[in-house]
């Protein structure tokens, strides 16, 4: 087991930031860690890295207890915090040489990491001359320099433009091929593009933990349709895979189906069979973003 969280709670005075949280992450998984602001994501990440201690419970990384073997755990982890803590007056190579000395890593690894994260064209510059996207690459380079088994990324794509998002997304996917990655973000598309599994936390409690492919298989589909005349509900009920049908306004219906298959053709057939015309038709497939809203509000 790469990461094991057992019954973790964290108190700040009388406020309970985490409430009896447990989960496990296997080697080689890329896990998206989702939750609203203040849900407890960063707190868990700081506990896993040994930066803060839990009030209750136990954490282990690569079979090392964080409480008993903190230094050994930190050797196993590459960590990119939400606010990337760089020495911006240093040159890129100079900063990575400093990181290499801390980890007692050969300086020969620096050029390999620079190439791996795509920093070659910017490596001669000072960090304060870099764009946000390249600063994130420097942070990732520092996190990967000692070849950790576990990579913990707290909001690594915040503030990036669309091109930078694509670049950092691909980089995370590439490094995740042979590492365990716990990836915190507010951007649902990033989770869907990168992750194997989703853990959703709200108000300090885990409220969902599923494989992404299973979530997709369980997606429902909602169709909003407006006919040119009113239709009785008994005709609507003839539609296959229908979960519910609500007459929201006059000739407009909201239809929910328990399938991810496109049901618009069935709705068109229904209209034709009953001599109706369709004036408006919208699909609202239930995706990760709608699940997030549903579970956290």
N, C-alpha and C positions, 0 to 999 in steps of 0.2 A: 504494500500500500504506500503510495507516494505522500499523501497528506491525510491525516486522520484527526478529526475534531470530535471530541467527546464531551457533551454536556457543558459547553462553554457559556458562562454568564459574565457580564462586565458591568460593574456599578460605578457611576460617577456621582458620589454623594448619595442622594436618594433616587437618582435617575438610573434606570436600568437600560443601558445601551444594547446589551445582548441578553437574551433570555433562553437559557438551556438549548443552545445551538449544537447540532451534531450533523456531520456529513463526512464522507470519505471521497477521495479522488484517486483514481488508479493511475499508474504510470502510463504516459503517452496520451492522456486525455487533455483536450482543450475545453475548459469549462467557463461559460459566461456567468458572471456573478452580477445579478441585477437587483435593483431596489431604488426607491425614491431617495432624495437627499435626507440624510439623518437616519437611514434605515439600519445602519450598522456595518456596511460593507468595508469601509476603511478601517474600522475598529478590528474586524476579524483579520484583515490583512496585516495589520500592525502586530496583532497577537501571534499570528503564524510566523512572522519574521523575528519575533522576540523583542520588538521595539517597546511593546507594553505587555504587562502580565494580565491574565484573566483573574477575575474575582473568584471564579469557580471553574472546575473542569480541567481537562488535559488536552494538549496538542502534541502531535508527533509528525515529523517530516523525515521521510526515508528511514523510518524506524528509530529515529532519535527523538527523545522527549525534549520539547522546547524548554521546559522548566529545568531539566537536569543537564542538558547538553546544548546550551544556547549557541556557543561558538561553533560547534560541529554542525548544528542546524543551519547557521548562517553561511557556512561553506557550501551547503547544498542548494542555497536559494540565490536567484538573481531577482532583484526587487527594483521596480520603477514606481516610485510614489506618484501620487496625483500631481503634486507640485515638484517637478523635476529639479532636484537640488544640485545644480551645476556651479562650478567656479567660473563665472563668465569672463573673467579677465585672463584666463589661461587659454593657450592654444589647444586645439582638439587633441593633437598627439601628446602634448604636455599633460593634459588632464588624464588621458588614458594611461600614460606612463605612471602617473601618481596612483591611479586605481590599481595598476598592475603591481606596484610596490606594496600596496596594502594587502593584496591577496597573495603576494609572493608568487606571482605568475611571471613566466619568462616574457621579456619585452618583445620576443619574436612573435608572440600571439597578437600583438597590437595591430600589425599590418593585416593579419588574417581577419581580425574582427572589423577593422575599417572597411575592408573589401566586402565582408559578409553583409554589413548593414548599409552599404552603398554610400559611404562617407568620403570616398576617394577624392572627389573634386573639391571638397570643402575642408579636408583634413589639415591644410596649411593655415587656416584662418583661426582667429580668436573666436571663442564660443559666442561672445556678444555680437558678432557679425553675422551669425547664422539665423535663418528663418526658424519659426516654431517647429516646422517639420524636421529640419535637420538637427535641432536641439533634442527632439525626441529620439532621433537616431543615435545621438551621442549618449543619451541616457540608456538606451537599449544596449549600445556597445559596452558601456560600463557594467550593466547587469549581466551581460553574456561573457565577459572577459575571462572569468574563472571557470567557464564551462559548467554551469550549475545544472543539476538534474531537474530543478523546479524553477519556473519563472512566474513571478507574481507582478501583474501589471494593473495599476490603479488608475483608471481613466486615461489610458495612454493616447487617445485620439482627440481629447478635448482641445478645441480651438484650432484644429487643422482645417485647411481648405479641402475641397473635394479631391484634388489631385494628391495631396499629402495623405488624405484618408486612405486612398487606394494603395499608396506605396507602403504605409505603415501596416495596413491590413495584410498585404502580401508577405511582408517581412515577418509578422507574427505567425502566419500560417506556415512559413518556411521553417522558422526556428522551432515551431511546435511539432514538427514531424518526429523529433527524437527527444522531446522534453515534455514534462507536465506543465500545463499553463493554466493559471487562474487569472481570469481576465475580467476586470470590472469596467462597465461602461453604461452610459445612458442611451447609447445609439443602438436601437434594435436591429438595424440593418447590419451592423458590425457583428453582432452575435449570430445572426442568421448566416452570415458569410463565413465566419471563422470557426464557430464553436461546435463541439460534438454534443454538449450537454448544457443545460441551463439550471442554475440555482437562483431562486427568487426569494429575497428577504424583505420583510416589512416590519417596522416597529420592533426590531431586534429578534424576530422569529423567522425561521425558514417556512415559507408557505407553499413552495413548489420546488421539486427537484426531479427533472425528467430529461431523457435523451431528446435532442432536438428533433430527430426523425419521428419519435413517438408523438411529440407535440403536433408536428405537421400532419401525421396520420389522423389525429383527433380533431383537426380543424373542421369547424362547421362553416356553412356558407349562408349568407343572408342576401336576398334579392328584394329590392324595392321596385314595385311595378305599378304603373298607373294605366288603367284601361279607359276606354272612351265611354263606357257605361258601367253601372253598378253590376256586381256579380255576387251571387249568394255563396256563402262559405262552404256549402256542401259540394260545390263544383271545385273549389280550391283544394278541398281535402282529397280529391282524386290524384293530386300530384304525388309522384313517388318520392321516398326519402324525406317527407315533410315532417319537421319537428313541431312547428307552430306557424300560425297564420294570423296576423293582426290587421284589421281594417283601420289604418291610421287616419285616413281622411277621405270621405266620400268614395271615390273610385280607386283610391290608392291603398295598396296592401304591402305589408312587410312580411316576407316569407323566409323562414329559417329551415334549412335542410341539414340533415346529419350526414353530409358527405362533402368532400372537397371537389368532387366532379362538377363540371360546369352544368348547371341546371337551367340555363336560359332557354335552351331549345325546348325543354319540357313546358316552360311557361309560354313560349310562342305557340306550341301545339295546343295548349289549353285555350289560348285566346282564339285560335283559328276554329277549333271545334265548337266554340260557343258564339261564333260570329262577332268577336270583339277585335278592336284595334288596340295596339299598345302605344301609348303616348309618351311613356318614359320608362326606362329600365336601368337600374343601377345594381351592381354587385358589391357586396361588402364582405369579402372573405375574412374570416376571423384569423388574424395573424398574431405574431408574438407581441406586437404593440397593443393590440386590443386585449389580449390575455393579461398583459402587464397592468393595463388600466382597470380591468375587471377585478383583479386580485388585490390591488393596492388602493382602491377608492371605496 
